[in-house]
Amino acid sequence: MAQKPVFLSLLPLLILFLANIQLSEQLEFSQSQTLLKVQQLLGYPSALSALSSTSDFCNIEPTPYLTIVCYEDSLTQLHVVGNNDFTTLPPNFSSDTLFTTIGTLSSLKVLSLVSLGLWGPLPESIAQLSSLEILNISSNYFNGVIPSQLSLLRNLQSVVLDDNNINGEIPNWVGSLQGLAVLSMKKNWLCGSLPTSLDGLQTLRVLDLSSNQLSGEVPHLKNLANLQVLNLENNTFGPHFPSLPTKLVSLVLRNNSFRLSVPSGLNSLYLLQRLDLSLNGFVGPFPPSLLSLPSINYLDISSNKFTGMLFSNTSCNDDLHFVNLSSNLLKGEIPSCLEPKTRVVLYDGNCLSNKNQDQHPLHFCSNEALAVKIIPREPKHKRTTGKTVIVSSMGSVVGVVLILGVVILVVSRVHKKQVVKIPSKSPSENVTSQLHNEDEVKTTTRSIMEHIIKRVPDKRAVETLTRSIKEHVMSRVKNKRVVRASTRSIIEHVSSVNTAKLLTDARYISETMKMGASLPPYRTFALDELKEATNNFDSSCFISEGPHGQIYKGVLSDGMHISIRGLKMRKRHSPQTYMHHVEMISKLRHSHLVSALGHAFECNQDDSCVNSVFLIFEFVPNRSLRSCVSGSSGEKISWTQRIAATIGVVKGIQFLHTGIVPGLYSNNLKITDIVLDNNHNVKISSYNLPLSSENKRMISNGTYPGLKGNVQARIKGEDKNDVYDIGVILLEIILGRPIMFHNEVGTLKDLLHVSIKTDDIARRSIVDPAVHKECSDESLMTMMEICVRCLSDDLTERPSVEDILWNLQFAAQVQNSWKRDSSDHSYSPAPSSRD
């Protein structure tokens, strides 16, 4: 037999070699070498031992000590956690060499080097990490000042330098990091005063500077609208109380040098859960209202010089589990609401009548109060407003109501000279709305009023409503505008928002405020995988086609149901061009959003440019909120469920605005885009995706506007467009009738505005008959008032999303209390049996 040529005998080996190259998509060789170099520079710590056992670094199983995340064969996240044993570092260790080496990882976005015993100054070479978004080098031995080169990392969202030996002042350039959400530098040796530039960090959510040597007055922080956690413990700030924003969840000023009184504005912190003012020198009356802040669960004012009287009937938040009033100058008796054994309550060192804990004699507190020259404040009396019931006697009342209803819109059109454009609608819809003539307006108004009149239970209610509408019309003629309903001051207990442990781990800043943990991880899908899930995009799987492409439903091999949105790209770009947008989409995961699961690219075989982008979302059966509140068939949801549904919608919008950076605004929200699952949990199915050929966010150079554009959007009031859409949804939920035309909104808003000022019978006459008997008057009033404010023509008069959420949670709380009281009353055998 003839001998085979040598190349034929080597052919199987060559095929195997090429197959291995084809099937193994590993980290780029240079980046693999960088990781091995980092392992060497750190003295081969046990946390990096996995690097010695495999060459496929991207697929190393994450552990509490090492996590490596890759994307498109590039390393994007590196988390290394040691045991703080600096003795493992080689004698010639250099922090500059370490960061110079890591700086070659051009795609690195997240870097965590925690408890590795690293020492030396923070090097200038840190500026090489130009793509870095999250930096965590806590629990090491870094020293020296904060290098100015850190200011060059413009993409930074989180900086955590906790528990090091960093000294010097906090530089003024920190205010230039406009995307910063977390700034934590606790347990260092920082000194001096805080830079005033901090007030410019409008996206900042966490500021923790505790346990340093900082001093002086805290600069103005009121403009930090998104700040939720402020911790200045163990410094010497003071003496004035800082100016604070209203969204704070945790405020810790413990062990400083504050010496003056607490401002009354502290009562407006409706999201505040933790308040610690202990170990200062605060003087003046203690505000008992702090005990009943809507969300408060931890309060410590110990070791100050607060004065004033406490009373047994003072109210408290039911969620309050820790209270420390010790070592002040308080008199009276401990509130009875603090006595349950489930609470931790400390109050020794005062002059209270309660003897369970050590108290000073009464004269001690009086003398000490005089020594600090406390000027007693006049108690603020609650302003009460009575309900005015207007009853008039008029003939042919039904006809008058119809006529006056028409007059409302006619007068409005005469004085405004044009139909006000409704924000967040398409231009064609606005043009169509403006082309309606007066006859069409009258016809629409008459049909609305006839629909409402059918529900009026009796003649007196019709008369009351008619009189109120008449007065409202005369008011609009006189003032040429709609007078906005006054906002009530609500200080009762509101169900607290579950915002505990906000932003505690900077590695997962993109995961904050999300509640989509039950979803599988976001990933890249193969196009063949989507074809298999949809039977090659068969027509039987087609759902709909919208402005952002076609939508299909499918089933993955593991049985999970998904929806797929296919977006045709008008311009030809490489996949890398779209990665910024894909990364942002990957963060859209929340319990009240139809959340993103992954993406896939369909590329041209000739030039590898992207033809289509497929976005994969969780699949939710299409049962819209409209069908549950104003549909002609099917069971309608209750009033309590309607409030819960609106809370879910608002939480979803709140996440789109503040849960990701930059936020997504002008989401063109419609009630038909709100879907409910079998547990009545609502999800927003359509919102402003950052990747679409129709979307303004889609730009050709592969970058996105970033925070500067985000701040400008808020200044332009784009967040208030979503507020208006929430108002339209509230309107339909309250009235229980579908709102099909834009010119209906103004009429129905006026009707709501008028009914707020009438009596309860007339007010309920316009509410959906399916629920008008089961809603408490206070919850109904709250829903109506916030709805009218959302629909204000003036952007500046519309409430914030947080304000809406607070009012809705209050409505839910008073509704639940009313139902509970009604149930107790129904089943009580006799009035005498109740306490």
MARTIRO-653939 format. One record per residue (C-alpha): y, z, x; residue in three letters. Coordinates in steps of 0.1 Angstrom, whole numbers, plus 5000, padded with zeros to 4 digits. Layout:
<nodes>
YZXALA ...
</nodes>
This chain:
<nodes>
500050005000MET 503449915013ALA 505750205022GLN 508650264999LYS 512150215013PRO 513750535023VAL 516550514997PHE 513950494969LEU 512250814981SER 515650984981LEU 516650854947LEU 515251144926PRO 517251384948LEU 520351184944LEU 519951174906ILE 519451544905LEU 522551604926PHE 524651384904LEU 523351554873ALA 524251894887ASN 527751774894ILE 528051634859GLN 526651944841LEU 528352214861SER 532052254853GLU 533152524876GLN 536352664889LEU 538252434913GLU 536952494949PHE 540352604962SER 540652864935GLN 537152994941SER 538053034977GLN 541253224967THR 539153474947LEU 536853524977LEU 539853584999LYS 541253844975VAL 537854014976GLN 538154035014GLN 541754155014LEU 540854434991LEU 537954545013GLY 535154424990TYR 535654684962PRO 532754744938SER 534854604910ALA 534554254926LEU 530854274936SER 530054014910ALA 531753754931LEU 529053784957SER 526253714933SER 527353384918THR 529553094924SER 530153024887ASP 533153264886PHE 534453134852CYS 531253254834ASN 531053604849ILE 530353844820GLU 533554054815PRO 533254424824THR 535754714822PRO 536254654859TYR 536454274862LEU 537554004838THR 538053644848ILE 539353394822VAL 539453014829CYS 540852724811TYR 540252354820GLU 538652474853ASP 541752674863SER 541953044865LEU 544453184839THR 543653554838GLN 542553804865LEU 541854164856HIS 540654404883VAL 540354774877VAL 539255014904GLY 538855384909ASN 542155434928ASN 540255494961ASP 542755354987PHE 540255435015THR 538355115008THR 541354905018LEU 541154765053PRO 543554925079PRO 545554605082ASN 546054565044PHE 549254385035SER 550654364999SER 552554055010ASP 549453875021THR 547653974989LEU 550353834966PHE 550853524988THR 547153454984THR 547153514946ILE 550253304944GLY 548152994951THR 546653034916LEU 549252804900SER 547952844864SER 547653224865LEU 549253374834LYS 547853734834VAL 547453954864LEU 546154304863SER 545454494895LEU 544954854883VAL 543855164902SER 542954984934LEU 544855214958GLY 547254924967LEU 550255044988TRP 553354915004GLY 556454754989PRO 556254494961LEU 556554174982PRO 558953884977GLU 555953654975SER 555453774939ILE 557853494930ALA 555153234937GLN 553453334904LEU 555753104884SER 553453084854SER 552853454851LEU 553353604816GLU 551753954820ILE 551854164851LEU 550154504853ASN 549954684887ILE 549755044873SER 548155344890SER 548555224926ASN 550755344955TYR 553455074956PHE 556755194969ASN 560255074976GLY 562654914951VAL 561954654925ILE 562354314942PRO 564854074929SER 562353794932GLN 560653934900LEU 563653794881SER 562453444889LEU 559353484867LEU 561053354836ARG 557853344815ASN 557253714818LEU 556353884785GLN 554954214798SER 555754414830VAL 553754734836VAL 554454924869LEU 553355264857ASP 552255544880ASP 553455424914ASN 556055544939ASN 558655284931ILE 562255414937ASN 565855304935GLY 567655194903GLU 566554964875ILE 568254634884PRO 570754484861ASN 569054144863TRP 566154284841VAL 568254164811GLY 567653804822SER 563953824814LEU 564653704779GLN 560953674768GLY 560154034777LEU 558254224751ALA 556854524772VAL 558754704800LEU 556855004812SER 557655184845MET 556755544837LYS 555655794864LYS 557755654893ASN 560755774913TRP 563455554896LEU 566955704896CYS 570455624884GLY 571455514850SER 570055244828LEU 571654904830PRO 573554784800THR 571854444802SER 568754614785LEU 570554554752ASP 570154184756GLY 566354194755LEU 566054094719GLN 562254054720THR 561554384736LEU 559054594717ARG 558054864742VAL 560355044766LEU 558655334785ASP 560655484813LEU 559255844811SER 558756074840SER 561355934864ASN 564656064877GLN 566955864855LEU 570156014842SER 573455944824GLY 574055814789GLU 571555584773VAL 573255244768PRO 573655084734HIS 570154974722LEU 570954894686LYS 570654514692ASN 567054554702LEU 565954464667ALA 562254434676ASN 561954764696LEU 559154974683GLN 558255214711VAL 560955404731LEU 559855674755ASN 562455844778LEU 560556174783GLU 561056384815ASN 564356244827ASN 567956384825THR 569556144800PHE 572356274778GLY 574356434764PRO 574956194735HIS 572156084713PHE 571355714719PRO 572255434695SER 568955304682LEU 567555004663PRO 565855064629THR 562254934636LYS 561255224659LEU 557655344654VAL 557655604682SER 560755774697LEU 560156034725VAL 563256194741LEU 561456514752ARG 562756714782ASN 566156554788ASN 569756674787SER 570856584752PHE 573256844741ARG 574956734709LEU 573856694672SER 571456444658VAL 573156154640PRO 572556104603SER 571355754610GLY 568055894621LEU 567055914584ASN 567155524583SER 564255484607LEU 561755404579TYR 558955294602LEU 559155594625LEU 555755774629GLN 556355984660ARG 559556174668LEU 559756414698ASP 563156574705LEU 561756884722SER 563057064753LEU 566656954750ASN 569857124739GLY 570456964705PHE 572757174683VAL 573857154647GLY 571957154614PRO 568357044614PHE 568056754589PRO 565056854566PRO 564856494555SER 563056424588LEU 560056594573LEU 559856324546SER 560656014565LEU 558555734549PRO 556155694578SER 556456014599ILE 553256184610ASN 554356374642TYR 557556574645LEU 558456804675ASP 561956954677ILE 560957274696SER 563157444722SER 566557324710ASN 569357504692LYS 569057354657PHE 570457564629THR 570357564591GLY 568257684562MET 564757574553LEU 563557614517PHE 560057634503SER 560557344480ASN 561557104508THR 559456784505SER 557256654533CYS 555456324540ASN 551756364531ASP 550756194564ASP 552556454585LEU 549856624606HIS 551856784635PHE 555156974632VAL 556657194659ASN 559857374649LEU 559557654675SER 562357814695SER 565357704674ASN 567857894652LEU 566457814618LEU 566658054588LYS 565058064553GLY 561358004548GLU 558857754559ILE 558457474534PRO 555357514513SER 554357154519CYS 553657254556LEU 551257524547GLU 547957334541PRO 545357424568LYS 544857054577THR 548257054594ARG 549257184628VAL 552557374621VAL 554357584648LEU 557557764640TYR 557758084661ASP 560958184678GLY 563258124648ASN 564658364621CYS 562458254593LEU 561158494566SER 557558394573ASN 555958654595LYS 552658464604ASN 554358364637GLN 556858564658ASP 560458554645GLN 563758684657HIS 565858914634PRO 568258724612LEU 571358834631HIS 569958674663PHE 570258324649CYS 573758394634SER 575058514668ASN 573458234687GLU 574857984663ALA 578358124668LEU 577858114706ALA 577257734706VAL 580257684681LYS 578257514655ILE 580457364628ILE 578557374595PRO 578357044577ARG 578856994540GLU 575556914523PRO 575256564512LYS 574556544475HIS 572256274462LYS 574056014442ARG 572455964409THR 572855664386THR 572255674350GLY 570755394330LYS 573155234306THR 571455124274VAL 573554864256ILE 572654794220VAL 574754544201SER 574454414166SER 574654034165MET 573553774139GLY 571153504149SER 570353684181VAL 567653444193VAL 570053144190GLY 572753334209VAL 570353414237VAL 569453054241LEU 573052944241ILE 574153204266LEU 571253114288GLY 572552754289VAL 576152884296VAL 574953074327ILE 573952754346LEU 576852544332VAL 579352804344VAL 577652824377SER 577752454382ARG 581452424372VAL 582552684397HIS 580252584425LYS 580852214419LYS 577352134432GLN 573852264431VAL 573152504459VAL 570552364482LYS 567352574484ILE 566452634520PRO 563152534535SER 562552244511LYS 562251884520SER 565451664519PRO 563951454492SER 563451754470GLU 566951874475ASN 568351524466VAL 566251514435THR 567451864425SER 571051764428GLN 570651444407LEU 569851644375HIS 572651594350ASN 573951864326GLU 571651764298ASP 568651814320GLU 569852154331VAL 570452264295LYS 566952134285THR 565252324314THR 567252644307THR 566452624269ARG 562752584276SER 562852884300ILE 564653104275MET 562352994246GLU 559453094268HIS 560953434274ILE 561953504238ILE 558453454226LYS 557553774245ARG 560353994232VAL 558754274212PRO 561454374188ASP 564954294176LYS 566554574195ARG 565254444228ALA 566554094220VAL 569954244212GLU 570054444244THR 569154144265LEU 571653924247THR 574454164253ARG 573654194289SER 573453824294ILE 576853784278LYS 578354044301GLU 576753874331HIS 578253534321VAL 581753694317MET 581353854351SER 580453524367ARG 583453354350VAL 585753624363LYS 584453654398ASN 583153304403LYS 580053444418ARG 576953644410VAL 577454014417VAL 574554134438ARG 572654434424ALA 573354744444SER 570554864466THR 569155204457ARG 568655464484SER 564955544485ILE 563855844505ILE 560655934488GLU 557355904506HIS 556355544514VAL 552955444525SER 553155414563SER 552455094581VAL 549455114604ASN 551255054636THR 549755334657ALA 548855254693LYS 551254954693LEU 551254764725LEU 549355024745THR 547654774767ASP 549854514782ALA 546954284791ARG 546554204755TYR 550254174744ILE 549353844726SER 546954044705GLU 549454304692THR 550154334655MET 547054114648LYS 544254214626MET 541853924632GLY 539454114654ALA 536454024632SER 536953654640LEU 534953484668PRO 536953424701PRO 539253124701TYR 537552834720ARG 537552464728THR 535152274705PHE 533351954715ALA 534151654693LEU 530451604687ASP 530251964674GLU 532851884647LEU 531151564638LYS 527851744633GLU 529652014612ALA 531151754589THR 528351494589ASN 530451264609ASN 533551344588PHE 531851234556ASP 533951194525SER 532051474508SER 533651714534CYS 537151584528PHE 539451844513ILE 542951694513SER 545551504532GLU 549051654539GLY 552051584561PRO 550151724591HIS 547051514588GLY 543651524570GLN 541751844563ILE 537951864563TYR 535452144556LYS 532452194577GLY 529552424587VAL 528852514623LEU 525352534637SER 525452914634ASP 526252884596GLY 529952964599MET 532152774574HIS 535252614590ILE 538152394580SER 539352114604ILE 542851964605ARG 543051634623GLY 546451544637LEU 547151194648LYS 549451184679MET 552150924678ARG 552950944715LYS 550350904743ARG 550051204766HIS 547351374786SER 545551684772PRO 547551904796GLN 550751804778THR 549551984747TYR 548252304763MET 551452514757HIS 551152434720HIS 547452504719VAL 547952834737GLU 550452934710MET 548052824682ILE 545353034698SER 547453344691LYS 547653274653LEU 545053524643ARG 545853784616HIS 544053914585SER 546753764562HIS 546653414578LEU 544053144577VAL 543453194614SER 542852954642ALA 539352944657LEU 539752664683GLY 540752304690HIS 539351974702ALA 540851664717PHE 539851304709GLU 540951104740CYS 541250734747ASN 538550614770GLN 540850384790ASP 543650624800ASP 542350964789SER 545351014767CYS 545051214735VAL 544651014703ASN 544051304679SER 544051684681VAL 541651874658PHE 542552224649LEU 539752444637ILE 540452724612PHE 538452974593GLU 537452844558PHE 538753034528VAL 537752914492PRO 540752754476ASN 541653014449ARG 545453014450SER 547653314441LEU 549253104414ARG 545953064395SER 545653444396CYS 549153534382VAL 550353234362SER 547453004357GLY 546452894323SER 542752984327SER 540853254345GLY 541353634348GLU 544753744360LYS 545054014386ILE 546654344378SER 550154474386TRP 548754684414THR 546854394429GLN 550054174426ARG 552054424447ILE 549254434472ALA 549154054474ALA 552854034481THR 552554294508ILE 549854084524GLY 552053774522VAL 555053954538VAL 552854104565LYS 551653754573GLY 555153624576ILE 556153924596GLN 553453834621PHE 554653474623LEU 558153594630HIS 557453884655THR 553753894664GLY 553953594687ILE 556553474712VAL 558353254703PRO 558153324665GLY 557453064639LEU 560153034612TYR 560952814582SER 557252804571ASN 557952634538ASN 555952904520LEU 554652824485LYS 552553024461ILE 549952744460THR 549552794498ASP 548553164493ILE 544753194488VAL 542653494478LEU 539153584489ASP 536653754467ASN 538154094476ASN 541653974466HIS 542753974502ASN 545553724506VAL 545853464534LYS 548653214540ILE 546852884544SER 549852664554SER 552552754579TYR 554752604607ASN 552152494632LEU 553652444667PRO 551652124672LEU 552351844648SER 553751494651SER 556151594623GLU 557151924638ASN 560451974658LYS 558552204682ARG 556551904694MET 558251764725ILE 556951524750SER 557251694784ASN 554651954777GLY 556952254776THR 558152454745TYR 561552574736PRO 560752934745GLY 562653234736LEU 566053094738LYS 565352854710GLY 563653144691ASN 566753354693VAL 568953074682GLN 566653014652ALA 567153364641ARG 570953334646ILE 570853024624LYS 569153224597GLY 565853034597GLU 564053364592ASP 565953394559LYS 564453064547ASN 561053244545ASP 562753534528VAL 563953294500TYR 560453154496ASP 559153514493ILE 561653564465GLY 560353264446VAL 556853394449ILE 557953734437LEU 559653564407LEU 556453404396GLU 554453714401ILE 556753924380ILE 557253664352LEU 553753524351GLY 554853164346ARG 554552884370PRO 557952774386ILE 557752404389MET 561352294394PHE 564052414418HIS 566652444391ASN 564552704373GLU 564852954401VAL 568653014395GLY 568153074358THR 565253304362LEU 566953494390LYS 569953554367ASP 567653674340LEU 566053924364LEU 569554034375HIS 570554094340VAL 567354274329SER 567754524358ILE 570754674340LYS 569154684306THR 566754944291ASP 563054964298ASP 561954784266ILE 564254484272ALA 563254474309ARG 559554464302ARG 560054184276SER 560553934304ILE 557554054324VAL 554153874323ASP 552454014291PRO 549254054310ALA 550754334331VAL 553954454314HIS 552254764300LYS 550554874332GLU 553554874356CYS 555655184362SER 559355144355ASP 560255244391GLU 557854994407SER 559054714384LEU 562654794391MET 561954784429THR 560154454426MET 562954304406MET 565754424428GLU 564154304461ILE 563353964444CYS 566953914434VAL 568154004469ARG 565653754484CYS 567053474462LEU 570753534471SER 572653214479ASP 574253394508ASP 571953414538LEU 573653724551THR 572853914518GLU 569153834519ARG 567054134532PRO 565054124564SER 561254084562VAL 560854444572GLU 563154554544ASP 561054364519ILE 557854514533LEU 559354864530TRP 560354814494ASN 557054664484LEU 555154954500GLN 557455194481PHE 556655004449ALA 552955034456ALA 553255404463GLN 555155494431VAL 552855264411GLN 549755454424ASN 551455784418SER 552355684382TRP 548755564376LYS 547355884389ARG 549756104368ASP 548955894337SER 545255934343SER 545556314348ASP 547656334316HIS 545056134297SER 542156354306TYR 543856694306SER 542456904278PRO 545757084272ALA 549157104287PRO 548657464296SER 545757374319SER 548157204344ARG 549857404371ASP 
</nodes>
